[in-house]
Amino acid sequence: RMDGFELTASLRKDKLYKNIPLIIVTTRESDANKRRGLEAGADAYILKSEFTSEGLLNTIERLIG
C-alpha cells in the first residue's frame, strides 16, 4: 500500500517512467504537500479545487512541449 507521493517516487525510480511527465491531481492544498509531491518527482501539482480540463491540457502541453 502506498499513497500518491510514494507511487510517484516509485515510478521515478523505474527506467520505464523516468522521463515520462507525472502530474499529481489532489485535494492536499498545503505548501508542504505540494513540496512533497514535487520532491517525489512530480512535474506538476494540480489542486482539485482549481482543476479545469483546459488547465490540465495547458499543463500537459507545457510538459511535453
Backbone hydrogen bonds, N-H to C=O, Kabsch-Sander energy under -0.5 kcal/mol:
donor,donor_aa,acceptor,acceptor_aa,energy
7,L,3,D,-2.5
8,T,4,G,-2.4
9,A,5,F,-2.3
10,S,6,E,-2.4
11,L,7,L,-2.7
12,R,8,T,-2.2
13,K,9,A,-1.0
13,K,10,S,-0.6
14,D,10,S,-0.7
14,D,11,L,-1.0
17,Y,14,D,-1.2
18,K,14,D,-1.1
20,I,17,Y,-1.2
24,I,44,A,-2.4
25,V,23,I,-0.5
26,T,24,I,-0.5
26,T,46,I,-2.4
29,E,27,T,-0.9
34,K,30,S,-2.2
35,R,31,D,-2.7
36,R,32,A,-2.3
37,G,33,N,-2.4
38,L,34,K,-2.4
39,E,35,R,-2.7
40,A,36,R,-1.6
41,G,37,G,-0.6
41,G,38,L,-0.8
42,A,37,G,-2.1
43,D,22,L,-3.0
44,A,22,L,-1.2
46,I,24,I,-3.4
48,K,26,T,-3.2
50,E,47,L,-1.4
51,F,48,K,-1.0
56,L,52,T,-2.3
57,L,53,S,-2.5
58,N,54,E,-2.4
59,T,55,G,-2.1
60,I,56,L,-2.6
61,E,57,L,-2.6
62,R,58,N,-2.3
63,L,59,T,-2.1
64,I,60,I,-2.4
65,G,61,E,-1.6
